[in-house]
Amino acid sequence: MNAPVSSAVLPASLRIAPLPPEYLLRVRAGLDDLGQPVERHIASGGEPLRDCLRRARSGEAILLASYCPFTVAGPYREYGPVFVSASPQAGSPPDALPLGGERPYLGSSFVLRAYSREERIVDARLSNPGAAIDDLAILFDRPDTAFVLARFPTYGCYALRIDAA
């Protein structure tokens, strides 16, 4: 049995992109990317908090809101649900994939989807903590990859965005 991976440090050429600050301000003020009211919840524990890239603690105040990680109109532009903390969290995006802890943010498997500048899918891989850095290298070696989105495999929800630094 393999030991759990606590993190996978990204090469200096890659960085995890934070959620846009203006999005977080708008969501905490009550409106999501579709102009809909956000849902306010008390965490059961384990909900993936996209703004701080960790799992929620039981009893924590969280928000559920629609988010669109795309800027270009087209068939791949989509909105989906994300959980964020109800109050701002300190810190900057990590330099490693969030894979550690008792309930890792990304979990034991996740999807990595590569997109072009036109925001079209150009490649994808079902990955895991031990293969993620190699999978990202393969995806970013493609000349048409502009960024990669990590997604949770079961529901397909957006987890994080990785850009070339």
N, CA, C and O of each residue as an XYZ file, in Angstrom:
660
protein
N       0.842     -1.179      0.000
C       0.000      0.000      0.000
C       0.888      1.244      0.000
O       1.851      1.313      0.763
N       0.576      2.219     -0.842
C       1.354      3.444     -0.928
C       1.026      4.362      0.237
O      -0.114      4.413      0.699
N       2.036      5.086      0.709
C       1.815      6.088      1.758
C       1.038      7.249      1.159
O       1.212      7.564     -0.018
N       0.173      7.899      1.962
C      -0.584      9.020      1.428
C       0.337     10.172      1.044
O       1.339     10.426      1.712
N      -0.006     10.856     -0.023
C       0.759     12.003     -0.485
C       0.209     13.232      0.224
O      -0.996     13.481      0.182
N       1.074     14.004      0.875
C       0.591     15.180      1.598
C       0.472     16.386      0.681
O      -0.400     17.231      0.883
N       1.326     16.478     -0.310
C       1.227     17.548     -1.287
C       2.070     17.181     -2.490
O       2.953     16.326     -2.418
N       1.784     17.838     -3.582
C       2.574     17.673     -4.791
C       2.980     19.080     -5.199
O       2.179     19.829     -5.758
N       4.232     19.434     -4.918
C       4.716     20.777     -5.194
C       4.704     21.012     -6.697
O       5.213     20.208     -7.479
N       4.111     22.130     -7.077
C       4.045     22.491     -8.489
C       5.394     23.019     -8.951
O       6.102     23.670     -8.183
N       5.756     22.746    -10.196
C       6.971     23.367    -10.728
C       6.793     24.888    -10.729
O       5.668     25.388    -10.768
N       7.908     25.615    -10.685
C       7.857     27.079    -10.646
C       7.118     27.660    -11.854
O       6.663     28.803    -11.815
N       7.001     26.881    -12.911
C       6.335     27.362    -14.131
C       4.814     27.330    -14.033
O       4.127     27.826    -14.926
N       4.275     26.746    -12.945
C       2.825     26.635    -12.786
C       2.387     27.280    -11.466
O       3.150     27.352    -10.503
N       1.132     27.745    -11.456
C       0.595     28.309    -10.217
C      -0.897     28.031    -10.127
O      -1.588     27.952    -11.143
N      -1.379     27.886     -8.912
C      -2.813     27.732     -8.679
C      -3.423     29.126     -8.662
O      -2.979     29.992     -7.908
N      -4.430     29.344     -9.484
C      -5.085     30.651     -9.572
C      -6.157     30.754     -8.491
O      -6.987     29.854     -8.359
N      -6.151     31.830     -7.723
C      -7.213     32.008     -6.723
C      -8.520     32.386     -7.400
O      -8.527     32.843     -8.543
N      -9.627     32.195     -6.691
C     -10.886     32.735     -7.190
C     -10.726     34.248     -7.265
O     -10.058     34.832     -6.411
N     -11.320     34.899     -8.262
C     -11.184     36.352     -8.374
C     -11.717     37.063     -7.125
O     -12.804     36.737     -6.647
N     -10.963     38.028     -6.597
C     -11.406     38.744     -5.396
C     -12.773     39.410     -5.570
O     -13.566     39.457     -4.629
N     -13.049     39.926     -6.775
C     -14.347     40.575     -6.996
C     -15.492     39.558     -6.934
O     -16.598     39.897     -6.512
N     -15.236     38.334     -7.345
C     -16.240     37.274     -7.225
C     -16.526     37.004     -5.739
O     -17.684     36.947     -5.324
N     -15.464     36.841     -4.951
C     -15.648     36.548     -3.527
C     -16.371     37.685     -2.810
O     -17.211     37.428     -1.948
N     -16.062     38.931     -3.147
C     -16.776     40.070     -2.548
C     -18.258     40.030     -2.896
O     -19.112     40.230     -2.032
N     -18.557     39.771     -4.159
C     -19.946     39.725     -4.620
C     -20.707     38.578     -3.953
O     -21.853     38.748     -3.537
N     -20.066     37.406     -3.853
C     -20.711     36.240     -3.238
C     -20.969     36.487     -1.753
O     -22.045     36.178     -1.241
N     -19.985     37.040     -1.078
C     -20.177     37.303      0.354
C     -21.199     38.410      0.594
O     -21.769     38.518      1.680
N     -21.427     39.242     -0.448
C     -22.481     40.260     -0.367
C     -23.843     39.668     -0.735
O     -24.873     40.308     -0.524
N     -23.853     38.425     -1.295
C     -25.118     37.741     -1.508
C     -25.490     37.340     -2.910
O     -26.535     36.716     -3.096
N     -24.661     37.676     -3.950
C     -25.006     37.318     -5.339
C     -23.897     36.504     -5.983
O     -22.714     36.780     -5.786
N     -24.299     35.480     -6.769
C     -23.317     34.631     -7.441
C     -23.065     35.103     -8.871
O     -23.523     36.175     -9.263
N     -22.335     34.300     -9.649
C     -21.981     34.663    -11.027
C     -23.189     34.750    -11.961
O     -23.088     35.353    -13.029
N     -24.301     34.177    -11.592
C     -25.514     34.266    -12.404
C     -26.466     35.343    -11.887
O     -27.584     35.476    -12.386
N     -26.025     36.114    -10.887
C     -26.873     37.149    -10.310
C     -27.943     36.595     -9.382
O     -28.893     37.297     -9.035
N     -27.793     35.357     -8.985
C     -28.750     34.696     -8.094
C     -28.305     34.870     -6.643
O     -27.115     35.042     -6.378
N     -29.247     34.827     -5.705
C     -28.849     34.847     -4.293
C     -28.055     33.587     -3.947
O     -28.383     32.490     -4.399
N     -27.017     33.758     -3.147
C     -26.235     32.610     -2.691
C     -27.023     31.874     -1.621
O     -27.928     32.440     -1.007
N     -26.683     30.626     -1.402
C     -27.270     29.853     -0.311
C     -26.298     29.872      0.852
O     -25.107     29.613      0.679
N     -26.802     30.177      2.030
C     -25.990     30.178      3.251
C     -26.244     28.865      3.989
O     -27.388     28.453      4.179
N     -25.153     28.219      4.401
C     -25.256     26.924      5.067
C     -24.315     26.865      6.265
O     -23.373     27.649      6.382
N     -24.592     25.934      7.133
C     -23.656     25.534      8.180
C     -23.105     24.187      7.721
O     -23.859     23.249      7.466
N     -21.804     24.108      7.620
C     -21.163     22.915      7.065
C     -21.430     21.670      7.904
O     -21.388     21.697      9.134
N     -21.704     20.589      7.200
C     -21.768     19.272      7.840
C     -20.354     18.803      8.144
O     -20.115     18.028      9.070
N     -19.427     19.296      7.336
C     -18.013     18.914      7.429
C     -17.624     18.152      6.188
O     -18.271     17.167      5.833
N     -16.579     18.592      5.528
C     -16.098     17.921      4.334
C     -16.420     18.618      3.029
O     -15.895     18.216      1.990
N     -17.256     19.642      3.032
C     -17.551     20.355      1.789
C     -16.259     21.004      1.271
O     -15.494     21.566      2.055
N     -16.015     20.930     -0.041
C     -14.773     21.496     -0.581
C     -14.879     23.019     -0.715
O     -15.659     23.528     -1.519
N     -14.093     23.728      0.075
C     -14.105     25.187      0.049
C     -13.117     25.680     -0.995
O     -11.903     25.591     -0.814
N     -13.658     26.204     -2.095
C     -12.819     26.586     -3.230
C     -11.943     27.803     -2.961
O     -10.880     27.933     -3.569
N     -12.357     28.691     -2.073
C     -11.547     29.882     -1.817
C     -10.304     29.586     -0.987
O      -9.308     30.300     -1.110
N     -10.331     28.564     -0.154
C      -9.161     28.255      0.673
C      -8.608     26.856      0.419
O      -7.673     26.432      1.098
N      -9.173     26.135     -0.549
C      -8.661     24.831     -0.994
C      -8.477     23.842      0.155
O      -7.436     23.202      0.301
N      -9.530     23.747      0.961
C      -9.562     22.769      2.048
C     -11.006     22.318      2.234
O     -11.930     22.884      1.651
N     -11.178     21.305      3.043
C     -12.509     20.817      3.381
C     -13.062     21.609      4.564
O     -12.320     21.960      5.482
N     -14.356     21.888      4.541
C     -15.000     22.632      5.627
C     -15.021     21.809      6.904
O     -15.093     20.581      6.879
N     -14.957     22.518      8.010
C     -15.098     21.895      9.329
C     -16.570     21.900      9.712
O     -17.293     22.836      9.369
N     -17.013     20.896     10.398
C     -18.392     20.811     10.861
C     -18.744     22.055     11.673
O     -18.001     22.443     12.574
N     -19.877     22.679     11.352
C     -20.337     23.865     12.063
C     -19.863     25.180     11.482
O     -20.288     26.243     11.933
N     -18.992     25.128     10.491
C     -18.453     26.332      9.868
C     -19.504     26.973      8.954
O     -20.244     26.263      8.273
N     -19.574     28.299      8.935
C     -20.486     29.007      8.034
C     -19.890     29.010      6.624
O     -18.755     29.439      6.416
N     -20.683     28.519      5.659
C     -20.221     28.444      4.267
C     -21.308     28.966      3.332
O     -22.464     29.120      3.724
N     -20.919     29.230      2.106
C     -21.836     29.702      1.068
C     -21.773     28.763     -0.128
O     -20.715     28.226     -0.454
N     -22.907     28.573     -0.773
C     -22.980     27.796     -2.005
C     -23.441     28.752     -3.091
O     -24.482     29.397     -2.963
N     -22.660     28.839     -4.162
C     -22.939     29.820     -5.205
C     -22.513     29.286     -6.562
O     -21.658     28.405     -6.647
N     -23.104     29.814     -7.616
C     -22.681     29.479     -8.978
C     -21.414     30.249     -9.310
O     -21.232     31.397     -8.907
N     -20.541     29.577    -10.063
C     -19.282     30.186    -10.477
C     -18.976     29.760    -11.900
O     -19.259     28.628    -12.293
N     -18.393     30.674    -12.673
C     -17.961     30.351    -14.030
C     -16.474     30.648    -14.157
O     -16.072     31.809    -14.072
N     -15.645     29.618    -14.359
C     -14.209     29.845    -14.494
C     -13.795     30.284    -15.904
O     -12.604     30.404    -16.191
N     -14.765     30.519    -16.772
C     -14.475     30.867    -18.162
C     -14.798     32.327    -18.454
O     -15.628     32.937    -17.780
N     -14.133     32.881    -19.464
C     -14.367     34.272    -19.862
C     -14.827     34.394    -21.304
O     -15.327     35.445    -21.704
N     -14.668     33.337    -22.091
C     -15.005     33.357    -23.510
C     -16.359     32.688    -23.736
O     -16.612     31.598    -23.224
N     -17.225     33.344    -24.503
C     -18.515     32.741    -24.839
C     -18.295     31.544    -25.762
O     -17.414     31.571    -26.622
N     -19.091     30.505    -25.582
C     -18.980     29.324    -26.422
C     -19.571     28.126    -25.726
O     -20.031     28.224    -24.589
N     -19.562     26.986    -26.409
C     -20.220     25.801    -25.875
C     -19.574     25.227    -24.618
O     -20.236     24.496    -23.882
N     -18.307     25.531    -24.347
C     -17.655     24.987    -23.147
C     -17.830     25.877    -21.930
O     -17.510     25.476    -20.811
N     -18.343     27.097    -22.146
C     -18.560     27.991    -21.000
C     -19.681     27.422    -20.156
O     -20.772     27.147    -20.656
N     -19.406     27.246    -18.871
C     -20.385     26.656    -17.973
C     -20.320     27.303    -16.596
O     -19.301     27.869    -16.200
N     -21.409     27.205    -15.895
C     -21.519     27.663    -14.518
C     -21.786     26.442    -13.665
O     -22.532     25.544    -14.055
N     -21.176     26.419    -12.510
C     -21.405     25.290    -11.620
C     -21.332     25.732    -10.175
O     -20.891     26.841     -9.876
N     -21.768     24.859     -9.277
C     -21.778     25.198     -7.862
C     -20.391     25.105     -7.236
O     -19.620     24.192     -7.533
N     -20.087     26.067     -6.363
C     -18.876     26.000     -5.546
C     -19.241     26.405     -4.124
O     -20.113     27.244     -3.903
N     -18.561     25.796     -3.176
C     -18.664     26.217     -1.785
C     -17.507     27.178     -1.511
O     -16.389     26.960     -1.976
N     -17.782     28.230     -0.761
C     -16.735     29.123     -0.276
C     -17.020     29.409      1.196
O     -18.146     29.251      1.667
N     -15.995     29.827      1.900
C     -16.185     30.193      3.301
C     -17.022     31.465      3.375
O     -16.934     32.322      2.496
N     -17.827     31.587      4.417
C     -18.710     32.750      4.560
C     -17.938     34.016      4.889
O     -18.409     35.119      4.611
N     -16.764     33.870      5.475
C     -15.943     35.037      5.789
C     -14.576     34.871      5.131
O     -14.114     33.753      4.900
N     -13.937     36.002      4.832
C     -12.623     35.922      4.166
C     -11.619     35.094      4.967
O     -11.607     35.118      6.198
N     -10.786     34.368      4.240
C      -9.749     33.535      4.849
C      -8.388     34.108      4.474
O      -8.178     34.528      3.336
N      -7.477     34.124      5.421
C      -6.124     34.621      5.160
C      -5.343     33.608      4.338
O      -5.628     32.411      4.359
N      -4.371     34.105      3.628
C      -3.488     33.210      2.896
C      -3.519     33.453      1.414
O      -4.407     34.121      0.886
N      -2.530     32.897      0.755
C      -2.426     33.009     -0.687
C      -2.510     31.614     -1.286
O      -2.377     30.626     -0.563
N      -2.726     31.516     -2.591
C      -2.799     30.186     -3.193
C      -1.533     29.389     -2.901
O      -0.431     29.937     -2.920
N      -1.688     28.120     -2.636
C      -0.512     27.303     -2.307
C       0.373     27.069     -3.525
O      -0.052     27.251     -4.666
N       1.606     26.665     -3.260
C       2.515     26.311     -4.341
C       2.527     24.803     -4.571
O       3.373     24.277     -5.294
N       1.570     24.119     -3.938
C       1.441     22.672     -4.088
C      -0.037     22.327     -4.216
O      -0.899     23.050     -3.715
N      -0.318     21.233     -4.881
C      -1.702     20.778     -4.971
C      -2.183     20.392     -3.575
O      -1.431     19.769     -2.826
N      -3.414     20.742     -3.205
C      -3.927     20.432     -1.868
C      -4.348     18.966     -1.746
O      -5.494     18.604     -2.014
N      -3.394     18.143     -1.337
C      -3.606     16.699     -1.298
C      -3.489     16.106      0.103
O      -3.740     14.915      0.289
N      -3.112     16.916      1.087
C      -2.839     16.390      2.418
C      -4.024     16.472      3.358
O      -5.103     16.945      3.001
N      -3.790     15.999      4.565
C      -4.800     16.044      5.613
C      -5.635     14.785      5.676
O      -5.534     13.893      4.833
N      -6.470     14.743      6.712
C      -7.327     13.577      6.917
C      -8.323     13.407      5.766
O      -8.566     12.288      5.315
N      -8.896     14.515      5.294
C      -9.782     14.502      4.125
C      -9.206     15.465      3.107
O      -9.567     16.642      3.099
N      -8.318     14.987      2.247
C      -7.673     15.883      1.287
C      -8.686     16.608      0.401
O      -9.714     16.050      0.014
N      -8.371     17.848      0.096
C      -9.251     18.665     -0.746
C      -9.525     17.969     -2.079
O     -10.683     17.795     -2.459
N      -8.476     17.573     -2.785
C      -8.680     16.950     -4.093
C      -9.052     15.474     -3.995
O      -9.655     14.946     -4.929
N      -8.727     14.810     -2.939
C      -9.097     13.410     -2.787
C      -8.138     12.462     -3.475
O      -7.048     12.851     -3.893
N      -8.559     11.209     -3.586
C      -7.682     10.165     -4.125
C      -7.665     10.115     -5.644
O      -6.782      9.495     -6.237
N      -8.631     10.760     -6.275
C      -8.614     10.887     -7.740
C      -9.332     12.170     -8.116
O     -10.202     12.653     -7.391
N      -8.953     12.707     -9.257
C      -9.530     13.946     -9.760
C      -9.264     14.008    -11.249
O      -8.395     13.307    -11.767
N     -10.012     14.844    -11.927
C      -9.871     15.017    -13.370
C      -9.061     16.280    -13.624
O      -9.289     17.308    -12.986
N      -8.131     16.206    -14.541
C      -7.390     17.374    -15.011
C      -7.782     17.604    -16.466
O      -7.538     16.753    -17.321
N      -8.394     18.759    -16.745
C      -8.805     19.103    -18.111
C      -7.986     20.273    -18.615
O      -7.941     21.330    -17.985
N      -7.343     20.082    -19.746
C      -6.560     21.152    -20.377
C      -7.445     21.913    -21.360
O      -8.216     21.319    -22.114
N      -7.319     23.242    -21.336
C      -8.102     24.114    -22.215
C      -7.176     25.009    -23.024
O      -6.083     25.360    -22.580
N      -7.628     25.369    -24.210
C      -6.899     26.289    -25.072
C      -7.196     27.739    -24.684
O      -8.020     27.990    -23.805
N      -6.527     28.691    -25.338
C      -6.821     30.107    -25.113
C      -8.262     30.436    -25.476
O      -8.852     31.365    -24.924
N      -8.819     29.682    -26.394
C     -10.219     29.864    -26.798
C     -11.175     29.167    -25.836
O     -12.389     29.162    -26.039
N     -10.606     28.580    -24.788
C     -11.350     27.893    -23.737
C     -12.123     26.676    -24.255
O     -13.279     26.444    -23.901
N     -11.447     25.924    -25.092
C     -11.934     24.642    -25.598
C     -11.101     23.533    -24.973
O      -9.892     23.685    -24.795
N     -11.743     22.419    -24.640
C     -10.999     21.284    -24.082
C     -10.075     20.726    -25.157
O     -10.502     20.440    -26.276
N      -8.787     20.573    -24.796
C      -7.819     20.004    -25.732
C      -7.295     18.647    -25.270
O      -6.748     17.887    -26.069
N      -7.459     18.342    -23.985
C      -7.016     17.047    -23.470
C      -7.537     16.911    -22.036
O      -7.931     17.899    -21.415
N      -7.536     15.702    -21.527
C      -7.976     15.474    -20.155
C      -7.376     14.177    -19.642
O      -7.049     13.274    -20.412
N      -7.239     14.106    -18.335
C      -6.706     12.906    -17.697
C      -7.420     12.686    -16.370
O      -7.721     13.637    -15.648
N      -7.684     11.427    -16.060
C      -8.111     11.050    -14.719
C      -6.813     10.859    -13.950
O      -6.004     10.004    -14.311
N      -6.602     11.640    -12.900
C      -5.323     11.645    -12.208
C      -5.496     11.266    -10.739
O      -6.605     11.016    -10.267
N      -4.372     11.231    -10.036
C      -4.348     10.928     -8.607
C      -3.141     11.624     -8.007
O      -2.294     12.121     -8.749
N      -3.036     11.676     -6.675
C      -1.926     12.404     -6.061
C      -0.536     11.984     -6.535
O       0.344     12.831     -6.686
N      -0.330     10.712     -6.767
C       0.982     10.250     -7.199
C       1.321     10.563     -8.644
O       2.498     10.592     -9.002
N       0.333     10.797     -9.477
C       0.561     11.039    -10.904
C       0.340     12.484    -11.328
O       0.645     12.846    -12.464
N      -0.184     13.311    -10.434
C      -0.642     14.654    -10.818
C       0.438     15.520    -11.453
O       0.191     16.148    -12.483
N       1.607     15.566    -10.874
C       2.659     16.440    -11.417
C       3.067     15.974    -12.812
O       3.245     16.800    -13.707
N       3.216     14.665    -13.009
C       3.542     14.147    -14.340
C       2.414     14.419    -15.328
O       2.666     14.785    -16.476
N       1.161     14.240    -14.879
C       0.021     14.512    -15.762
C      -0.023     15.986    -16.157
O      -0.289     16.310    -17.315
N       0.233     16.871    -15.210
C       0.251     18.302    -15.534
C       1.370     18.628    -16.518
O       1.181     19.443    -17.421
N       2.519     18.008    -16.356
C       3.630     18.238    -17.288
C       3.229     17.829    -18.700
O       3.514     18.543    -19.662
N       2.569     16.685    -18.823
C       2.117     16.219    -20.142
C       1.112     17.203    -20.737
O       1.199     17.548    -21.915
N       0.158     17.653    -19.919
C      -0.870     18.571    -20.421
C      -0.273     19.918    -20.806
O      -0.632     20.472    -21.845
N       0.637     20.458    -19.986
C       1.224     21.760    -20.292
C       2.319     21.680    -21.353
O       2.746     22.712    -21.870
N       2.780     20.474    -21.686
C       3.724     20.325    -22.806
C       3.036     20.531    -24.150
O       3.696     20.787    -25.157
N       1.729     20.421    -24.165
C       0.978     20.671    -25.400
C       1.040     22.168    -25.712
O       0.806     22.986    -24.822
N       1.346     22.539    -26.940
C       1.422     23.971    -27.262
C       0.060     24.672    -27.214
O      -0.003     25.898    -27.125
N      -1.022     23.901    -27.272
C      -2.345     24.522    -27.267
C      -2.972     24.617    -25.878
O      -4.099     25.095    -25.753
N      -2.268     24.173    -24.826
C      -2.803     24.277    -23.470
C      -2.524     25.655    -22.904
O      -1.374     26.085    -22.820
N      -3.607     26.354    -22.509
C      -3.481     27.665    -21.869
C      -3.629     27.544    -20.353
O      -2.970     28.266    -19.606
N      -4.489     26.637    -19.898
C      -4.695     26.420    -18.473
C      -5.316     25.050    -18.273
O      -5.794     24.424    -19.219
N      -5.303     24.592    -17.023
C      -5.867     23.296    -16.660
C      -6.833     23.501    -15.498
O      -6.524     24.209    -14.540
N      -7.999     22.879    -15.592
C      -8.945     22.869    -14.484
C      -8.914     21.491    -13.840
O      -8.945     20.470    -14.527
N      -8.852     21.474    -12.509
C      -9.006     20.223    -11.761
C     -10.473     20.152    -11.359
O     -11.068     21.153    -10.958
N     -11.048     18.959    -11.471
C     -12.454     18.749    -11.138
C     -12.577     17.495    -10.288
O     -11.793     16.554    -10.402
N     -13.594     17.519     -9.429
C     -13.893     16.334     -8.636
C     -14.558     15.313     -9.558
O     -15.454     15.680    -10.317
N     -14.148     14.042     -9.516
C     -14.602     13.083    -10.513
C     -16.061     12.647    -10.397
O     -16.699     12.382    -11.415
N     -16.593     12.569     -9.206
C     -17.941     12.027     -9.059
C     -19.004     12.981     -9.585
O     -19.846     12.597    -10.398
N     -18.963     14.224     -9.120
C     -19.971     15.191     -9.547
C     -19.479     16.081    -10.690
O     -20.280     16.762    -11.331
N     -18.187     16.080    -10.947
C     -17.632     16.889    -12.026
C     -17.461     18.352    -11.671
O     -17.195     19.172    -12.550
N     -17.610     18.699    -10.392
C     -17.539     20.095     -9.963
C     -16.120     20.643    -10.056
O     -15.137     19.916     -9.908
N     -16.047     21.923    -10.300
C     -14.809     22.679    -10.388
C     -14.080     22.660     -9.046
O     -14.687     22.926     -8.010
N     -12.791     22.348     -9.057
C     -11.991     22.315     -7.837
C     -10.973     23.448     -7.802
O     -10.879     24.162     -6.804
N     -10.209     23.623     -8.881
C      -9.212     24.684     -8.942
C      -8.693     24.837    -10.370
O      -8.899     23.981    -11.230
N      -8.013     25.963    -10.585
C      -7.422     26.271    -11.896
C      -5.918     26.387    -11.742
O      -5.418     26.964    -10.776
N      -5.205     25.829    -12.710
C      -3.746     25.904    -12.733
C      -3.351     26.630    -14.010
O      -3.762     26.253    -15.108
N      -2.546     27.679    -13.850
C      -2.068     28.489    -14.964
C      -0.575     28.365    -15.095
O       0.116     28.003    -14.143
N      -0.073     28.669    -16.287
C       1.364     28.829    -16.447
C       1.735     30.125    -15.734
O       1.051     31.138    -15.882
N       2.823     30.091    -14.957
C       3.213     31.277    -14.151
C       3.694     32.398    -15.057
O       4.062     33.468    -14.573
